[in-house]
């Protein structure tokens, strides 16, 4: 017997990448874990808060592995599956690799959700994987108190194609490929106050594969890539700053936003994860004096299936941005730059 029809978001205490543990909590949890340095073939592990692990098979092949899953950020089950799958695959693209297969992760409160809805979640994920040209080759499922869906994703690249968040260089320009506002829109969805146009905008962004990361991988002037997800633009920029040991400056006025994001932020549609994110940055993020709180909320807004933050040679930035636009990322903008200095993020108006 099917369970009664319910809103998916009502079954979860949080949604999308807003469910992630705060950066400071995650650092505390990993602080005393054994070092992975003895594994010489592990090119990327946990040392730089990167998007995926990278294992070097030989001089021509690396395996890139990641996993990502979360609770519903929208109520439509097919859309939830699509967003979750797109988000998980993004980590492979962010490392400069291309995915080859996925495994599904599924946890469902089967006494609360219709079996047909669960099938639609799985179908949504399968549809995105088909679009990426990869199979869902297996997976694991459990009966869980809240709905959870995501993927393990495996990709391949050559060693020189790996793009870490620790390889940005002083003087780089920073390109963001998607608009900001997913967390704010999801907060409006939970209150039933996001317009149809807003939902369509959010869905188009969160289901757009970040395949441009894998397509830029042979450009030596693209130095570092990371995807912007649950820690917000400031949080992931800070990871890049710390990994690369330099200062990141972001120009708030240049950050692309969803059409209704500023309006909704000014009217209080802000997630709890935004507050946790801001508290986690400490003194490593500097804002201008009298910076509006609603504007800060946009920069710490947790993104689900957000864009890529690309660090590239400044003299090639316009050409690379043109390539990104040509690949279909119309919201992409140059949002800042890097320079020698302390590992921190500075925001200018």
SULMOSUL-V377479 format. One record per residue. N is the residue number from 1. RES is the residue in three letters. PHI is phi in degrees with one decimal (* if undefined). Layout:
[[N,RES,PHI] [N,RES,PHI]]
This chain:
[[1,UNK,*] [2,UNK,-72.1] [3,UNK,-74.5] [4,UNK,-63.7] [5,UNK,-70.1] [6,UNK,-137.5] [7,UNK,-73.1] [8,UNK,-58.2] [9,UNK,-65.7] [10,UNK,-74.6] [11,UNK,-91.8] [12,UNK,-123.1] [13,UNK,-76.3] [14,UNK,-151.1] [15,UNK,-138.7] [16,UNK,57.7] [17,UNK,-71.7] [18,UNK,-67.0] [19,UNK,-79.0] [20,UNK,-61.3] [21,UNK,-63.3] [22,UNK,-60.1] [23,UNK,-52.5] [24,UNK,-66.6] [25,UNK,-65.7] [26,UNK,-62.1] [27,UNK,-61.0] [28,UNK,-63.7] [29,UNK,-65.6] [30,UNK,-93.4] [31,UNK,-58.7] [32,UNK,-107.1] [33,UNK,-76.7] [34,UNK,-61.0] [35,UNK,-68.9] [36,UNK,-103.7] [37,UNK,-55.2] [38,UNK,-60.3] [39,UNK,-88.9] [40,UNK,-65.2] [41,UNK,-84.1] [42,UNK,-82.9] [43,UNK,-74.3] [44,UNK,-135.9] [45,UNK,-124.3] [46,UNK,-96.0] [47,UNK,-68.9] [48,UNK,-125.0] [49,UNK,52.1] [50,UNK,-80.8] [51,UNK,-81.7] [52,UNK,-157.5] [53,UNK,-86.7] [54,UNK,-129.9] [55,UNK,-118.6] [56,UNK,-84.2] [57,UNK,-77.2] [58,UNK,-156.1] [59,UNK,-69.1] [60,UNK,-119.8] [61,UNK,-141.0] [62,UNK,-122.1] [63,UNK,-98.6] [64,UNK,-112.7] [65,UNK,-131.8] [66,UNK,-150.2] [67,UNK,-144.0] [68,UNK,-153.7] [69,UNK,-155.3] [70,UNK,-163.9] [71,UNK,-92.6] [72,UNK,-60.1] [73,UNK,-103.8] [74,UNK,-137.0] [75,UNK,-92.2] [76,UNK,-72.7] [77,UNK,-64.2] [78,UNK,-65.1] [79,UNK,-65.1] [80,UNK,-58.7] [81,UNK,-61.7] [82,UNK,-64.6] [83,UNK,-63.9] [84,UNK,-62.8] [85,UNK,-68.9] [86,UNK,-59.7] [87,UNK,-61.3] [88,UNK,-66.9] [89,UNK,-65.9] [90,UNK,-55.4] [91,UNK,-61.3] [92,UNK,-69.0] [93,UNK,-61.4] [94,UNK,-65.9] [95,UNK,-89.1] [96,UNK,85.9] [97,UNK,-108.4] [98,UNK,-124.1] [99,UNK,-70.8] [100,UNK,-122.3] [101,UNK,-166.1] [102,UNK,-138.0] [103,UNK,-123.5] [104,UNK,-88.6] [105,UNK,-118.5] [106,UNK,-137.1] [107,UNK,-132.3] [108,UNK,-137.6] [109,UNK,-81.7] [110,UNK,-65.3] [111,UNK,-84.2] [112,UNK,-117.7] [113,UNK,-125.9] [114,UNK,-66.4] [115,UNK,-59.1] [116,UNK,-61.2] [117,UNK,-67.5] [118,UNK,-63.1] [119,UNK,-59.4] [120,UNK,-68.0] [121,UNK,-60.3] [122,UNK,-62.2] [123,UNK,-63.3] [124,UNK,-61.9] [125,UNK,-63.5] [126,UNK,-62.9] [127,UNK,-63.8] [128,UNK,-67.6] [129,UNK,-61.8] [130,UNK,-62.1] [131,UNK,-63.2] [132,UNK,-80.4] [133,UNK,79.9] [134,UNK,-129.6] [135,UNK,-88.7] [136,UNK,-92.2] [137,UNK,-92.1] [138,UNK,162.6] [139,UNK,157.3] [140,UNK,-149.9] [141,UNK,-135.2] [142,UNK,-140.4] [143,UNK,-82.9] [144,UNK,-128.4] [145,UNK,-70.3] [146,UNK,-131.5] [147,UNK,-69.8] [148,UNK,-134.8] [149,UNK,-149.1] [150,UNK,-178.2] [151,UNK,-140.3] [152,UNK,-93.3] [153,UNK,-127.6] [154,UNK,-114.6] [155,UNK,-134.6] [156,UNK,-133.0] [157,UNK,-161.4] [158,UNK,-84.8] [159,UNK,-55.1] [160,UNK,-74.9] [161,UNK,-88.7] [162,UNK,-61.9] [163,UNK,-121.2] [164,UNK,-96.2] [165,UNK,-81.6] [166,UNK,-103.5] [167,UNK,-113.3] [168,UNK,-65.0] [169,UNK,-118.2] [170,UNK,-56.6] [171,UNK,91.0] [172,UNK,-68.7] [173,UNK,-94.7] [174,UNK,-115.4] [175,UNK,-113.0] [176,UNK,-107.9] [177,UNK,-91.5] [178,UNK,-133.2] [179,UNK,-73.7] [180,UNK,-101.8] [181,UNK,145.6] [182,UNK,-61.3] [183,UNK,-64.1] [184,UNK,-65.5] [185,UNK,-64.6] [186,UNK,-66.7] [187,UNK,-64.2] [188,UNK,-68.3] [189,UNK,-60.6] [190,UNK,-60.1] [191,UNK,-94.0] [192,UNK,67.7] [193,UNK,-123.6] [194,UNK,-92.2] [195,UNK,-69.1] [196,UNK,-60.7] [197,UNK,-65.0] [198,UNK,-65.4] [199,UNK,-63.4] [200,UNK,-62.2] [201,UNK,-64.2] [202,UNK,-62.5] [203,UNK,-65.6] [204,UNK,-61.2] [205,UNK,-73.4] [206,UNK,-75.9] [207,UNK,-107.9] [208,UNK,-85.8] [209,UNK,-63.5] [210,UNK,-86.4] [211,UNK,-63.1] [212,UNK,-58.5] [213,UNK,-59.8] [214,UNK,-72.4] [215,UNK,-82.2] [216,UNK,-90.9] [217,UNK,-66.4] [218,UNK,-94.0] [219,UNK,-88.4] [220,UNK,-68.2] [221,UNK,-84.3] [222,UNK,-93.2] [223,UNK,-90.7] [224,UNK,-148.5] [225,UNK,-141.7] [226,UNK,-145.9] [227,UNK,-97.8] [228,UNK,-98.2] [229,UNK,-130.6] [230,UNK,-67.6] [231,UNK,-86.9] [232,UNK,78.3] [233,UNK,-58.7] [234,UNK,-63.9] [235,UNK,-65.4] [236,UNK,-77.1] [237,UNK,-64.8] [238,UNK,-67.9] [239,UNK,-61.3] [240,UNK,-64.5] [241,UNK,-62.2] [242,UNK,-70.1] [243,UNK,-63.9] [244,UNK,-92.2] [245,UNK,57.8] [246,UNK,-151.8] [247,UNK,-99.6] [248,UNK,-107.1] [249,UNK,-113.3] [250,UNK,-112.0] [251,UNK,-96.6] [252,UNK,-56.3] [253,UNK,-66.8] [254,UNK,-94.0] [255,UNK,-71.4] [256,UNK,-70.0] [257,UNK,-124.6] [258,UNK,-60.3] [259,UNK,-57.5] [260,UNK,-102.7] [261,UNK,-63.2] [262,UNK,-64.1] [263,UNK,-61.4] [264,UNK,-66.5] [265,UNK,-62.4] [266,UNK,-69.7] [267,UNK,-109.3] [268,UNK,88.7] [269,UNK,-86.1] [270,UNK,-127.1] [271,UNK,-85.0] [272,UNK,-63.4] [273,UNK,-63.9] [274,UNK,-60.1] [275,UNK,-64.0] [276,UNK,-64.2] [277,UNK,-59.9] [278,UNK,-60.5] [279,UNK,-64.9] [280,UNK,-81.4] [281,UNK,-75.8] [282,UNK,62.2] [283,UNK,-85.5] [284,UNK,-82.1] [285,UNK,-121.7] [286,UNK,-116.5] [287,UNK,-108.8] [288,UNK,-64.4] [289,UNK,-60.2] [290,UNK,60.3] [291,UNK,-68.1] [292,UNK,-61.1] [293,UNK,-62.6] [294,UNK,-65.4] [295,UNK,-73.0] [296,UNK,-61.7] [297,UNK,-59.7] [298,UNK,-67.6] [299,UNK,-76.4] [300,UNK,-104.2] [301,UNK,-59.0] [302,UNK,-69.4] [303,UNK,-95.2] [304,UNK,-105.0] [305,UNK,53.6] [306,UNK,-78.6] [307,UNK,-86.3] [308,UNK,-97.3] [309,UNK,-103.2] [310,UNK,-110.3] [311,UNK,-103.4] [312,UNK,-140.6] [313,UNK,-57.2] [314,UNK,-60.9] [315,UNK,-75.0] [316,UNK,-111.0] [317,UNK,-60.2] [318,UNK,-64.1] [319,UNK,-66.6] [320,UNK,-67.6] [321,UNK,-60.8] [322,UNK,-61.7] [323,UNK,-63.1] [324,UNK,-62.9] [325,UNK,-60.2] [326,UNK,-64.3] [327,UNK,-83.8] [328,UNK,107.6] [329,UNK,-99.6] [330,UNK,-68.1] [331,UNK,-81.7] [332,UNK,-58.6] [333,UNK,-144.7] [334,UNK,-79.2] [335,UNK,-115.0] [336,UNK,170.9] [337,UNK,-158.1] [338,UNK,-116.0] [339,UNK,-155.9] [340,UNK,-61.9] [341,UNK,155.1] [342,UNK,-62.6] [343,UNK,-75.5] [344,UNK,-152.7] [345,UNK,-117.9] [346,UNK,-114.7] [347,UNK,-110.9] [348,UNK,-113.1] [349,UNK,-73.4]]
